[in-house]
C-alpha cells in the first residue's frame, strides 16, 4: 500500500502508480520464483519455506528481514509524503 502511494505520488497519477506497482510486484515474483525460491530481502520472505537446516540462521534471517522491511517501508512513506507536500505547496502558490 505504501509502495502504491509512493508510485502514485512519483508519477502524479493513481493509474500510472498502480501500473508501476503491479510491474514491481511482478518483477519481485519473477525473482523469487513465485514463492519457490526465498530471497531474504523480499518483503514476502517466508521462513517456513526456507531450505536451511539451522534454526538459528532462519531466526536471524527472519529478524533481519522484518526489521529491514519496516525501515524501508518507513523510508518510502516519508519520501512519498515529502513529495506530496512539495507538490501541494507548488499547486497552492
C-alpha positions, 0 to 999 in steps of 0.5 A: 500500500505504501509502495502504491502511494509512493508510485502514485505520488512519483508519477502524479497519477493513481493509474500510472502508480498502480501500473508501476506497482503491479510491474514491481510486484511482478518483477519481485515474483519473477525473482523469487520464483513465485514463492519457490525460491526465498530471497531474504530481502523480499518483503514476502520472505517466508521462513517456513519455506526456507531450505536451511537446516539451522534454526538459528540462521532462519531466526536471524534471517527472519529478524533481519528481514522484518526489521529491514522491511519496516525501515524501508517501508518507513523510508518510502512513506516519508519520501512519498509524503515529502513529495506530496507536500512539495507538490501541494505547496507548488499547486497552492502558490 
